[in-house]
Amino acid sequence: MTSPISEETTTDSSKADAESQRSGGFLADTVDELKLVVWPSRQQLFSESIAVILMVSLSAATIAAVSRFFGWASSQVFR
């Protein structure tokens, strides 16, 4: 548990850090962060995109099959 005094001192120092970062500019900071991103290769992007498309298709087919089954079952029960 922290005391209110320690929280006040951390917020004062974080405010000073935030103001010093603002002087660098948002766009410059954004460019610096984008340089740190590890971008996937074309092969990796393609294979992972195919995997996502397949999993979404399988999930949609499963949900549709379950929905049709329960629709059929309810029509049998509530004739």
PyMOL commands that place a pseudoatom at each C-alpha (Angstrom):
pseudoatom trace, name=CA, resn=MET, resi=1, chain=A, elem=C, hetatm=0, pos=[0.000, 0.000, 0.000]
pseudoatom trace, name=CA, resn=THR, resi=2, chain=A, elem=C, hetatm=0, pos=[1.408, 3.395, -0.885]
pseudoatom trace, name=CA, resn=SER, resi=3, chain=A, elem=C, hetatm=0, pos=[0.957, 6.544, 1.077]
pseudoatom trace, name=CA, resn=PRO, resi=4, chain=A, elem=C, hetatm=0, pos=[-0.575, 9.671, -0.469]
pseudoatom trace, name=CA, resn=ILE, resi=5, chain=A, elem=C, hetatm=0, pos=[2.747, 11.482, -0.073]
pseudoatom trace, name=CA, resn=SER, resi=6, chain=A, elem=C, hetatm=0, pos=[4.650, 8.989, -2.256]
pseudoatom trace, name=CA, resn=GLU, resi=7, chain=A, elem=C, hetatm=0, pos=[1.957, 9.145, -4.934]
pseudoatom trace, name=CA, resn=GLU, resi=8, chain=A, elem=C, hetatm=0, pos=[2.164, 12.929, -5.086]
pseudoatom trace, name=CA, resn=THR, resi=9, chain=A, elem=C, hetatm=0, pos=[5.921, 12.874, -5.607]
pseudoatom trace, name=CA, resn=THR, resi=10, chain=A, elem=C, hetatm=0, pos=[5.683, 10.327, -8.412]
pseudoatom trace, name=CA, resn=THR, resi=11, chain=A, elem=C, hetatm=0, pos=[3.020, 12.309, -10.228]
pseudoatom trace, name=CA, resn=ASP, resi=12, chain=A, elem=C, hetatm=0, pos=[5.115, 15.473, -10.018]
pseudoatom trace, name=CA, resn=SER, resi=13, chain=A, elem=C, hetatm=0, pos=[8.110, 13.744, -11.590]
pseudoatom trace, name=CA, resn=SER, resi=14, chain=A, elem=C, hetatm=0, pos=[5.937, 12.074, -14.239]
pseudoatom trace, name=CA, resn=LYS, resi=15, chain=A, elem=C, hetatm=0, pos=[4.437, 15.474, -15.143]
pseudoatom trace, name=CA, resn=ALA, resi=16, chain=A, elem=C, hetatm=0, pos=[7.925, 16.868, -15.668]
pseudoatom trace, name=CA, resn=ASP, resi=17, chain=A, elem=C, hetatm=0, pos=[8.846, 13.864, -17.842]
pseudoatom trace, name=CA, resn=ALA, resi=18, chain=A, elem=C, hetatm=0, pos=[5.685, 14.237, -19.893]
pseudoatom trace, name=CA, resn=GLU, resi=19, chain=A, elem=C, hetatm=0, pos=[6.330, 17.918, -20.545]
pseudoatom trace, name=CA, resn=SER, resi=20, chain=A, elem=C, hetatm=0, pos=[9.912, 17.241, -21.607]
pseudoatom trace, name=CA, resn=GLN, resi=21, chain=A, elem=C, hetatm=0, pos=[8.690, 14.576, -24.034]
pseudoatom trace, name=CA, resn=ARG, resi=22, chain=A, elem=C, hetatm=0, pos=[6.108, 16.947, -25.529]
pseudoatom trace, name=CA, resn=SER, resi=23, chain=A, elem=C, hetatm=0, pos=[8.848, 19.296, -26.642]
pseudoatom trace, name=CA, resn=GLY, resi=24, chain=A, elem=C, hetatm=0, pos=[10.223, 16.515, -28.903]
pseudoatom trace, name=CA, resn=GLY, resi=25, chain=A, elem=C, hetatm=0, pos=[7.001, 16.413, -30.856]
pseudoatom trace, name=CA, resn=PHE, resi=26, chain=A, elem=C, hetatm=0, pos=[4.398, 13.754, -31.230]
pseudoatom trace, name=CA, resn=LEU, resi=27, chain=A, elem=C, hetatm=0, pos=[5.274, 12.935, -34.822]
pseudoatom trace, name=CA, resn=ALA, resi=28, chain=A, elem=C, hetatm=0, pos=[8.974, 12.473, -34.039]
pseudoatom trace, name=CA, resn=ASP, resi=29, chain=A, elem=C, hetatm=0, pos=[8.131, 10.179, -31.121]
pseudoatom trace, name=CA, resn=THR, resi=30, chain=A, elem=C, hetatm=0, pos=[5.772, 8.194, -33.333]
pseudoatom trace, name=CA, resn=VAL, resi=31, chain=A, elem=C, hetatm=0, pos=[8.463, 7.720, -35.977]
pseudoatom trace, name=CA, resn=ASP, resi=32, chain=A, elem=C, hetatm=0, pos=[10.925, 6.610, -33.288]
pseudoatom trace, name=CA, resn=GLU, resi=33, chain=A, elem=C, hetatm=0, pos=[8.444, 4.030, -31.980]
pseudoatom trace, name=CA, resn=LEU, resi=34, chain=A, elem=C, hetatm=0, pos=[7.717, 2.716, -35.476]
pseudoatom trace, name=CA, resn=LYS, resi=35, chain=A, elem=C, hetatm=0, pos=[11.458, 2.130, -35.976]
pseudoatom trace, name=CA, resn=LEU, resi=36, chain=A, elem=C, hetatm=0, pos=[11.357, -0.259, -32.994]
pseudoatom trace, name=CA, resn=VAL, resi=37, chain=A, elem=C, hetatm=0, pos=[8.587, -2.402, -34.502]
pseudoatom trace, name=CA, resn=VAL, resi=38, chain=A, elem=C, hetatm=0, pos=[9.659, -5.785, -35.847]
pseudoatom trace, name=CA, resn=TRP, resi=39, chain=A, elem=C, hetatm=0, pos=[7.781, -6.027, -39.130]
pseudoatom trace, name=CA, resn=PRO, resi=40, chain=A, elem=C, hetatm=0, pos=[6.901, -9.503, -40.464]
pseudoatom trace, name=CA, resn=SER, resi=41, chain=A, elem=C, hetatm=0, pos=[8.372, -10.784, -43.703]
pseudoatom trace, name=CA, resn=ARG, resi=42, chain=A, elem=C, hetatm=0, pos=[6.156, -11.184, -46.756]
pseudoatom trace, name=CA, resn=GLN, resi=43, chain=A, elem=C, hetatm=0, pos=[6.173, -14.986, -46.324]
pseudoatom trace, name=CA, resn=GLN, resi=44, chain=A, elem=C, hetatm=0, pos=[5.200, -14.754, -42.656]
pseudoatom trace, name=CA, resn=LEU, resi=45, chain=A, elem=C, hetatm=0, pos=[2.488, -12.184, -43.382]
pseudoatom trace, name=CA, resn=PHE, resi=46, chain=A, elem=C, hetatm=0, pos=[1.002, -14.348, -46.127]
pseudoatom trace, name=CA, resn=SER, resi=47, chain=A, elem=C, hetatm=0, pos=[1.009, -17.591, -44.121]
pseudoatom trace, name=CA, resn=GLU, resi=48, chain=A, elem=C, hetatm=0, pos=[-0.455, -15.987, -40.999]
pseudoatom trace, name=CA, resn=SER, resi=49, chain=A, elem=C, hetatm=0, pos=[-3.138, -14.219, -43.041]
pseudoatom trace, name=CA, resn=ILE, resi=50, chain=A, elem=C, hetatm=0, pos=[-4.149, -17.552, -44.581]
pseudoatom trace, name=CA, resn=ALA, resi=51, chain=A, elem=C, hetatm=0, pos=[-4.278, -19.115, -41.107]
pseudoatom trace, name=CA, resn=VAL, resi=52, chain=A, elem=C, hetatm=0, pos=[-6.543, -16.331, -39.821]
pseudoatom trace, name=CA, resn=ILE, resi=53, chain=A, elem=C, hetatm=0, pos=[-8.854, -16.582, -42.835]
pseudoatom trace, name=CA, resn=LEU, resi=54, chain=A, elem=C, hetatm=0, pos=[-9.113, -20.365, -42.418]
pseudoatom trace, name=CA, resn=MET, resi=55, chain=A, elem=C, hetatm=0, pos=[-9.850, -20.151, -38.695]
pseudoatom trace, name=CA, resn=VAL, resi=56, chain=A, elem=C, hetatm=0, pos=[-12.507, -17.467, -39.188]
pseudoatom trace, name=CA, resn=SER, resi=57, chain=A, elem=C, hetatm=0, pos=[-14.112, -19.536, -41.962]
pseudoatom trace, name=CA, resn=LEU, resi=58, chain=A, elem=C, hetatm=0, pos=[-14.110, -22.680, -39.817]
pseudoatom trace, name=CA, resn=SER, resi=59, chain=A, elem=C, hetatm=0, pos=[-15.580, -20.784, -36.881]
pseudoatom trace, name=CA, resn=ALA, resi=60, chain=A, elem=C, hetatm=0, pos=[-18.314, -19.277, -39.065]
pseudoatom trace, name=CA, resn=ALA, resi=61, chain=A, elem=C, hetatm=0, pos=[-19.144, -22.694, -40.542]
pseudoatom trace, name=CA, resn=THR, resi=62, chain=A, elem=C, hetatm=0, pos=[-19.321, -24.243, -37.068]
pseudoatom trace, name=CA, resn=ILE, resi=63, chain=A, elem=C, hetatm=0, pos=[-21.588, -21.494, -35.764]
pseudoatom trace, name=CA, resn=ALA, resi=64, chain=A, elem=C, hetatm=0, pos=[-23.831, -21.800, -38.849]
pseudoatom trace, name=CA, resn=ALA, resi=65, chain=A, elem=C, hetatm=0, pos=[-24.040, -25.593, -38.443]
pseudoatom trace, name=CA, resn=VAL, resi=66, chain=A, elem=C, hetatm=0, pos=[-24.941, -25.337, -34.763]
pseudoatom trace, name=CA, resn=SER, resi=67, chain=A, elem=C, hetatm=0, pos=[-27.514, -22.641, -35.535]
pseudoatom trace, name=CA, resn=ARG, resi=68, chain=A, elem=C, hetatm=0, pos=[-29.129, -24.739, -38.275]
pseudoatom trace, name=CA, resn=PHE, resi=69, chain=A, elem=C, hetatm=0, pos=[-29.198, -27.783, -36.006]
pseudoatom trace, name=CA, resn=PHE, resi=70, chain=A, elem=C, hetatm=0, pos=[-30.933, -25.924, -33.201]
pseudoatom trace, name=CA, resn=GLY, resi=71, chain=A, elem=C, hetatm=0, pos=[-33.316, -24.351, -35.729]
pseudoatom trace, name=CA, resn=TRP, resi=72, chain=A, elem=C, hetatm=0, pos=[-34.194, -27.768, -37.063]
pseudoatom trace, name=CA, resn=ALA, resi=73, chain=A, elem=C, hetatm=0, pos=[-34.513, -29.217, -33.527]
pseudoatom trace, name=CA, resn=SER, resi=74, chain=A, elem=C, hetatm=0, pos=[-36.811, -26.397, -32.411]
pseudoatom trace, name=CA, resn=SER, resi=75, chain=A, elem=C, hetatm=0, pos=[-38.980, -26.841, -35.505]
pseudoatom trace, name=CA, resn=GLN, resi=76, chain=A, elem=C, hetatm=0, pos=[-39.342, -30.520, -34.622]
pseudoatom trace, name=CA, resn=VAL, resi=77, chain=A, elem=C, hetatm=0, pos=[-40.295, -29.776, -31.031]
pseudoatom trace, name=CA, resn=PHE, resi=78, chain=A, elem=C, hetatm=0, pos=[-42.649, -26.840, -31.680]
pseudoatom trace, name=CA, resn=ARG, resi=79, chain=A, elem=C, hetatm=0, pos=[-44.702, -28.164, -34.639]
for i in range(1, 79): cmd.bond("trace and resi %d" % i, "trace and resi %d" % (i + 1))
show_as sticks, trace
zoom trace
